[in-house]
Amino acid sequence: MRIGITCYPTYGGSGALATELALELGRRGNEVHMISYASPFRLRNFAEHVFFHEVDLSGTYPLLEYFPYSLALAVKQHEVALREKLDILHVHYALPHATAAFLAREMLEPDHQVKVITTLHGTDITLVGQAKSFFTVTKFSIERSDAVTAVSAYLRDETYRAFGCTDCEIEVIPNFVNLETYRPAVGDEGCRPALGPPGVQVLMHISNFRPVKRVPDVVQTFARVRAELPSVLVFVGDGPERPAAEELVAELGLSRDVRFLGKVDAVADLLRCADLFLLPSESESFGLAALEALACGVPVVGTAVGGLAEVVPEDAGALVPVGDVDLMAEKALAMLRDPARLRAFREAAVRSAARYSADRIVPMYEDLYRRTLAS
């Protein structure tokens, strides 16, 4: 099949999933064309059957105060679909990608027919899409897609609740993880000595540092753990909340034990070095970072929100109410103080992640493509 994939190229779950899907589809012999304003952060090296097309942002128009990216994207989707004879435009995140794909599909007729599949990831539904300025166009774009998927049952149900979407059926196809890349460490493999000395516990958080991730709660939780056990905290990623987190770390006197690594494309090597993953988010439609941690044998202590409960079973971590950093620290300490218990949690984490292996999930997308093309 010939598939066009559009996603946000920036650090975050939707772009990560879309890129990993493109790579997996390419490995399975499909031809994939990624269309965005920049190369996705996980598409850094040559990959067979995977091509990137950059949206032209060079136009300047005196009458347009803001550059119309949605229209430029639709033009590029139309151009690539026509030239490469694409069968499907698979867009990740409803706005503006599904809207642009709808326009591209309309412009292609009658010269070339293409199906539009929209995958919903989270804040495109729970936050952005429900804003008054975007509600109607979000609902329209979802309903005019040829097929719609959501990354969790929670997100599917929230979409029905918020938008109605009486003219569409939303299929749950969860996020996935490549178990060859995301796996536990073997022997002394990894960067553990660089993160902390022997006998010190390594806690980790990976995100785009948006307010919804509640990064200060990560710091507060770590402060409580650090008061009881020798430990270090490793932050991976960057975003608007990082300066506040750095200030809080300094204010609490934790600077010597907290590492801010910034954006790292390949996080599997880092995850293998962690003892515990902290994810105190206010909202998570799935929690791809949590899944990747589990696959590396790292238990997750997070919040009982959204789709995270679908990803993190009780024997592979702990989920607490949003904002309860005392309980979060208590759960973390209970694991870290008991090596045998921590080992059991690690083994359960690996088993639970296997439910979301690429070998299981990617064929679900391929089956959806075939069914959509046949409809």
N, C-alpha and C positions, 0 to 999 in steps of 0.2 A: 504493500500500500504506500501511497504518497501522502504524507501528513504534514501540514503546517501547524506549528505550535507557537503561540504567543503568550508571553508571561512578562512580569516585571523582572528586570535583570538584577535588581538590588538584593541585598542580604535579607533573606526571609524564607519562610516555609513554602510559599506558593512558587517562587522562582526556583527553589531547590528541587521541589518535587517535579516541576515541569521539565527541568533540565535533566534530572535523573531518568525521567520517563523517555525523553528524547534519546538519551544514550542507550537505554535498554532496548527501545524499539529499533534503533540502528543496529545493535548487536544481533537482533533477531531477523535482520534482512530487510526491514522497512526503510524507506527513504524519508528522512525527516528534515524539514526546513524551519529553523527557528527565526521568528520575525519580531524584533523589538528595537528600541532606540539605542540599546547598547548590548554587548555580548553578556549573557547571563554569568553570574559570578562563579558558577560551577562548570562553565564551558570554557575551559582555559587551554585545552590541548586538542590536537587533531583527533577526531573520532570518525571512523568509517561510516558512511551513509548519513552523516549529520552535517548540515550546512547552516550558516548564519546569514541573515539579511538585515541590514541596518536601516531603520526608518529615517528618511531624509528630514532633518530638522533645520535645514539651512535657510529656508524661506523667511523673509521678513516683509511684512505688509503693514503700511502706516495705519490702516484702518482697524487692524486687529491688535488690541492691547495685549492679548495673551495668545501664544502660538497654539493653533488648533491641532493638538497631537492626535486626537481621535480621528480626524479626517486624514491626516498624513499616514496614520497607521492603516486605515482602510484602503488608501491608495496603494500602499506597499503590499498589503495582503492580496489585493486584487491583482497587482502586477505579478507577484510570485505564484499565486494560484494559476494564473493564465499561462505563464511561461513554463512552469514546472509541471503543469497538468495535475495539480493536487486533487486528491479525492476528498480530503477533510481539512477543515480549519478547526483545530482544537485549541480553545482559548482558556487560559487559567486566570481567574479573578474576573468578576463580572464587568466591572467598570475600569476603563472604557473598552476593554477588549471584546466583550460580547457585542457591544453596540457597533464597534468598528467592523467586526466580522459579519454582522447582519448587513451593513452597507456594502461590504465587499461582495457578499453573495448576491445581493440585488444587482450590483453593477456587472457581475459576471454573466448574468443571464441575458440573452439565450446562448451566448458563445461557449460558455463552459459552466457546468453545474458542480457545485461543491456543497458538502454538508458541513453544518456548524455544530460543534459540540462544546458546551460550556462546562467547566469544572469550577465549582464554588469552593472557596478555601477558608473563609472565616469573616474577617472584618469587611469584606465586600458585601456581606449580608448583615452581619450583626452591628455594624457601625456605619460605614460609608453609604451603603445602599439604602439604609433606612432614613438618611438625612432628607429633609424636605426637598432639597434641590435636586436629588438624584432618584428618589423613590420610584417615580413613574417610569423613567427610562430604564432603571434596573429591572423592574417587573416586566416591562416590554421586551427587553433583550433576553431575559431568561425564557419567557414564553415563546419567543420566536426562534429559539435555538432548536435544532433538529433532535438533540439529546442533551440532557443535563445530568451531571453527576455532582455528588457532594462527598467530601472526604471523611465524613462520619455520620452516623445516624442522628446525632445531636444536631448537626448543621442542616441535614435534610429536614428534620422536624421544625427547626427554627425558621427555615425558608418558607415552609408551608404556613407557619403561624404568622410571619411578618408580611408576606406578600400574597398569600393565597395561591397564586400560580395554578389556577384551576385548569389551565390549558397545557400543563406540562407534567411529566412524570420524572421524579428525581431519583436516580439510581445511586446507591452508596457504593463507591469504590474507594477504599481507604488509601492513605499514604502507604508507601512501602520503603523497604531498605534493602540495599545490596549486601547480603550476608558475607560476601567475599571481601568487601571493603570494611564493613562495620562488623567486627568480631572481637572477641576478648584477646588480650595480650597472651603471647606464648613465651614462657620463661621470663627472661629479663628484657624482653623486647619493649621498646618505647622510650619515651622521654621522661620517665618518672624521676630520675635523679636531678633533672634540670628544674623540676617544679617544686620539689621539697626533699629534705634529707630523710634518711631511713627513720621509720617510726612515726613519721608525720602523716596525718590523713590529708588527702587531697579532695576538696570539694570543688565542683565546677558548675558554671552557668554559661549557657550559650544563647544569645538572642540578638535582636536588632535594637535593643535598648529603648524600645518605645514605652510610653507610660503604662500600657496594658500589661507589660511584663513585670511591673512592680519591683524593679531592680533594688531599690532601698530595702525591701524585705529580704532580699538575698544577703545584703550586708548585715542587717540586724540578726538574721538567723545565724550567720557565720559567727558574729560576735559572741553569741551565746554558746555555740559549739566550741569556739576557740578558748573561752573561759574555762572549759572543762577538759579539753583534749588538745594536745599539740596538733595543729592543723594549718593548712593554707587554703586560700580561695583563689581560683583561677577564673577570670572573666574572659570570654571569647566573644568578639563581635564589637559593634559600635553603633552609636545612635544618639538621639537627643537627650537621653537620661544619663549618659556616661559622666558628664561633668558633675552632676549632683551626686552620683555614686562615688566618684573620686573624692569629693568634698566630705562626704559622710565617712568614708574610710579613714581619712586624715583626722576628722573630728573624734572618732572613736579610738584613735591610736592603733590602727590595724595596718598601717602602710607597709610594714616589713613583711606581713603575711598575706598580702593580697597582690595578685599579678593581673594587670590589664594587658592582654595580648593583642587587642584590636581584631580586625577582620582576618580570618584565616579560612582559606578556601577548603582545604582538606582537614576536617576536624576529627576524623576517625583516630588518627595517631594520638591526638590529645585526649580523646575520650577514654582510650585504653589505659591511660595513666591515672584516671580518677577513681576514687572510692565511692563517691556519691554525687548525684546530679540534683541541683536545686532548681525548681521551676514554680515560683509562687504567683503565677499569672492571675490576673483578674478575669481573663477569658482565654480559653483555648479551644478552638474548634476541633483540633486533633492533637497537636503536640508532636511535630516531626522530630524536634530536637530530643524529646523524651524517648521516642522510639529508637533513634540512633544511639542514645546512651544505653538503653536496655540491650540492644544488639551487641554492644561492646562489653556487656556484663556489668553495667553500672546501674545499681538501683536508683530509683527516682523518688525524691520527696517533693511533692508539689501540692497543688490546690485541687479541691474537688469541684472542678468547673468544666462545663462543656463536654467535649469529647475525650478529655484526658482520662476519665474513668474507663473508657473503652480501650485505652492503650495500656494503662498501668494497672495490672491486677494486684490484689492485696499481698500476694507472696513475692512480688517484685518491687515493692516500694510502699509508700504511704501517701495518702492524700488528706489534706486538712482544710478547714474553712479558710477563705481568703482573708489575709491579714493576720492570721494567728501565728506569729513568728515564734511565740513560746512553744506551742505545740509542734511546730515544724522542727525546732531545735531538739525538742524532746524525742521525736521520732528518729531524727538523724543520729542522736547520741545513742539511742537504744541499739541501732544497727552497728555503729562504729565501735562501741565498747565491747561487743561480743564477736570475735573473729568467726566462730562457727556459724552464728546467725547471719553475719554479713556474707559469708560464703554461700549459704543457702539462698539468700536473696539474689546473689550474683547468678547462681545457676538458674533460678526461676526467671530472672530477667532475660537471659539468653533464650530460654524455652519460649517465653511469651513473645519475644521479637520474631521468632520463626513463623508466627501466624501471619506476619506482614512481609514475608520475603518477596523480593522482586519476582522470583519464579512463580509465585502464587498470584500476585496482583497484576502484573503487566499483561498476562493473557486475558484478564478481565477487560482491560482496555481494548485489546485487539478484538475480542469478541464483540464488544460494544461497537467498534468501528464497522465490523462486518454487518452486524444487524442494522445499523443506521444506514449504511450504503444500500442494503437490500430493501429498505422500507420505502 
